[in-house]
Amino acid sequence: MTAHTVEYIRYRISEQQSAEFLSAYARAAAQLAAAPQCVDYELTRCEEDPEHFILRITWTSTRDHLEGFRKSEQFPAFFAEIRPYVENIEEMRHYGATPVHGTGAATPTLYVWAGGAEAFSRLTDAFYDKVLKDDLLAPLFQDLAPDHAAHVALWLGEVFGGPARYSETQGGHSHMVAKHFGKHITEPQRRRWVNLVQDAADDAGLPTDAEFRSAFLAYVEWGTRLAVYFSGPDAQPPAEQPVPKWNWGAMPPYRG
């Protein structure tokens, strides 16, 4: 998945024009919603100076915006709505992401919500206890190292927003991926893994609210499907990249 680009358009709109400006963009937004080049959009208004508006549009790329959307069937209808306000634009530029990003403490990480390191230790202990008794999965883990469950707990903790202890002690994403080479994991085994880890989450007392469990299961599905691929005969090691960071209702970018 490639990095997106964010376009910011800053407007100064008089109080007399503001109602119609908002109505025009509400109509124009239908064209953005229909554009395959548009990821999302948001029009905001300054609280301190209500004459200032900022339109933020996330595009799949700058090129897709300039050569795709602007030449698309959606653009004429979009531009017809906003044309009266072009002269009110104070800035219109594209911005790319930097390594500086994160979330504030107002939104707890999945790691914190789950209960921290102790919760993930309980999870992996319960899970591998089930795995070693399971006729379908036990053969994959017959040579399980004594500290395997503890290492997976560190991995999951880091994935869900906790300390980078797996990266610091085990080597990060490439190290985890390498553990699956040559395992030839089947789809029935993957599906059993998914089911057992959900049972283990119940046994370990992880939160049962829909928001947490949907995010938890989303990662489990994503991660196990990658594990199947990297365990197969045609797998190619991925480019070096950080441990993925999972969040509420979102997945991290991944470069295969």
C-alpha positions in Angstrom: 0.0 0.0 0.0 1.5 3.3 -1.1 1.4 6.5 0.9 -1.5 8.9 0.1 -1.2 12.6 -0.4 -3.3 15.2 1.4 -4.4 18.4 -0.3 -5.3 21.4 1.8 -7.4 24.2 0.3 -7.7 27.3 2.5 -10.6 29.7 1.9 -11.5 33.1 3.2 -15.3 33.4 2.9 -17.3 36.3 4.1 -20.1 35.8 6.6 -22.6 36.7 3.9 -21.3 34.0 1.6 -20.7 31.3 4.2 -24.2 29.6 4.0 -24.1 29.2 0.3 -20.4 28.2 0.4 -21.3 25.3 2.7 -24.3 24.3 0.6 -22.1 24.4 -2.6 -19.5 22.1 -1.0 -22.2 19.8 0.3 -23.3 19.3 -3.3 -19.8 19.1 -4.7 -18.9 16.5 -2.1 -21.1 14.0 -4.0 -18.5 14.1 -6.8 -15.6 13.5 -4.3 -17.4 10.6 -2.8 -17.8 9.1 -6.3 -14.2 9.6 -7.3 -12.0 6.5 -7.1 -9.0 8.8 -6.5 -10.5 10.2 -3.3 -9.8 8.5 0.0 -11.7 10.9 2.2 -12.5 14.6 2.7 -13.5 17.1 5.3 -14.4 20.8 5.3 -13.6 22.6 8.6 -14.3 26.1 9.8 -12.1 28.2 12.0 -13.6 28.8 15.5 -11.6 31.9 16.2 -12.1 33.5 12.8 -15.3 32.0 11.1 -14.3 33.5 7.7 -11.6 30.9 7.4 -12.3 27.4 6.0 -10.0 24.5 5.3 -10.9 21.7 2.9 -8.8 18.6 3.4 -8.9 15.9 0.7 -6.9 12.7 0.9 -6.0 11.5 -2.6 -4.5 8.1 -3.6 -1.6 10.2 -5.0 -0.9 13.7 -6.3 -0.8 12.3 -9.8 -4.2 10.6 -9.4 -5.6 13.9 -8.3 -4.1 16.0 -11.1 -4.3 13.6 -14.0 -7.1 11.4 -12.7 -9.8 13.3 -10.9 -9.3 16.5 -12.8 -9.8 14.7 -16.1 -12.6 12.5 -14.8 -16.4 12.7 -15.4 -16.8 13.8 -11.8 -14.7 17.0 -12.1 -16.9 19.2 -14.3 -19.8 18.8 -11.8 -17.5 19.3 -8.9 -15.9 22.5 -10.3 -19.3 23.9 -11.3 -20.3 24.1 -7.7 -17.0 25.6 -6.3 -16.2 27.9 -9.2 -17.7 31.0 -7.5 -15.3 30.6 -4.6 -12.0 30.0 -6.5 -11.0 33.6 -6.0 -11.4 33.1 -2.3 -8.6 30.5 -2.1 -5.6 31.5 -0.1 -3.7 28.3 -0.4 -4.0 25.1 -2.4 -1.2 22.6 -2.0 -0.4 18.9 -1.6 1.3 17.5 1.5 3.0 14.1 2.0 3.3 12.2 5.3 6.3 12.4 7.5 7.5 9.9 10.2 6.0 12.2 12.9 2.5 10.8 13.7 0.6 9.2 16.5 -2.5 9.5 18.7 -3.0 11.3 22.0 -3.9 9.9 25.3 -7.5 10.9 24.9 -7.8 7.8 22.8 -6.4 4.8 24.6 -4.4 2.3 22.5 -5.8 -1.2 22.0 -2.9 -2.3 24.2 -4.0 -0.1 27.1 -7.7 -1.0 26.6 -6.9 -4.7 26.6 -5.1 -4.4 30.0 -1.4 -4.1 29.0 1.4 -6.6 29.1 -0.3 -8.9 31.7 -3.4 -9.2 29.5 -1.3 -10.3 26.5 0.7 -12.7 28.6 -2.5 -14.3 29.8 -3.7 -14.4 26.2 -0.7 -16.2 24.8 -0.5 -18.6 27.7 -4.1 -19.6 27.2 -3.7 -19.8 23.5 -0.7 -22.1 23.3 -2.2 -24.3 26.0 -5.0 -24.9 23.5 -2.7 -25.2 20.5 -0.6 -28.0 21.9 -3.7 -30.0 22.6 -5.2 -29.4 19.1 -4.8 -32.2 16.6 -4.7 -29.7 13.6 -2.3 -27.2 15.0 -0.1 -29.2 17.4 2.2 -30.5 14.5 3.1 -26.9 13.6 4.3 -26.2 17.1 5.8 -29.5 18.1 9.2 -27.9 18.6 7.9 -24.9 20.5 10.6 -23.0 22.4 9.8 -22.5 26.1 9.8 -18.7 25.6 7.7 -18.7 22.4 4.5 -17.6 24.1 6.2 -14.8 25.9 7.7 -13.5 22.6 4.3 -13.6 20.9 2.9 -11.6 23.8 5.6 -9.0 23.2 4.7 -9.0 19.5 1.0 -8.6 20.0 1.6 -5.9 22.7 3.7 -3.9 20.2 1.2 -4.4 17.4 -1.6 -3.1 19.5 0.2 0.1 20.5 2.3 -1.0 23.5 6.1 -0.7 24.0 8.4 -1.7 21.2 9.8 -4.6 23.3 9.6 -7.2 20.5 11.5 -4.9 18.1 14.1 -4.2 20.8 14.7 -7.8 21.8 13.8 -10.0 18.8 14.5 -8.0 15.7 11.2 -6.6 14.5 8.9 -7.4 11.6 11.3 -9.4 9.5 12.2 -11.6 12.4 8.5 -12.5 12.9 7.9 -13.1 9.2 11.0 -15.4 9.0 9.5 -17.8 11.6 6.8 -18.8 9.1 9.1 -19.7 6.2 8.7 -23.3 5.1 5.8 -24.0 7.5 3.3 -24.6 4.7 0.3 -23.5 6.8 -3.0 -24.6 5.3 -6.2 -22.6 5.3 -7.9 -25.0 7.7 -5.0 -24.5 10.1 -5.2 -20.8 9.8 -8.9 -20.8 10.5 -8.4 -23.0 13.5 -5.7 -20.5 14.7 -8.2 -17.7 14.4 -10.9 -19.6 16.3 -8.6 -20.7 19.1 -7.1 -17.2 19.7 -10.7 -15.9 20.1 -11.4 -18.6 22.6 -8.2 -17.7 24.4 -9.1 -14.0 24.5 -12.3 -15.0 26.3 -10.3 -17.2 28.7 -7.8 -14.5 29.4 -10.5 -11.9 30.2 -9.8 -9.5 27.3 -12.4 -6.9 26.8 -15.5 -8.1 25.0 -16.9 -4.8 23.7 -17.6 -4.8 20.0 -15.1 -2.1 19.1 -12.1 -3.9 20.7 -13.0 -7.4 19.5 -13.6 -6.2 15.9 -10.2 -4.5 15.9 -8.6 -7.5 17.6 -10.1 -10.0 15.1 -9.2 -7.7 12.1 -5.6 -8.0 13.1 -5.8 -11.8 13.6 -7.3 -12.2 10.2 -4.8 -9.9 8.6 -1.8 -11.4 10.4 -2.8 -15.1 9.8 -3.3 -14.5 6.1 0.1 -13.1 5.8 1.5 -16.0 7.8 -0.1 -18.4 5.3 1.5 -16.5 2.4 5.0 -16.4 4.0 4.8 -20.0 4.9 4.2 -21.0 1.3 6.6 -22.1 -1.5 6.4 -18.8 -3.5 6.9 -16.4 -0.5 9.4 -13.6 -1.0 10.8 -11.9 2.1 9.2 -8.4 2.5 11.2 -5.2 2.5 12.5 -4.2 5.9 9.7 -2.3 7.7 8.6 -1.6 11.2 6.2 -3.8 13.2 2.7 -2.9 12.1 0.7 -0.7 14.5 -3.0 -1.6 14.8 -5.6 0.9 16.0 -9.3 1.3 16.4 -11.1 0.5 13.1 -7.9 0.9 11.0 -5.1 -1.1 9.5 -1.5 0.0 9.0 0.0 0.6 5.6 1.8 -2.5 4.4 4.3 -2.7 1.6 4.4 -6.3 0.3 
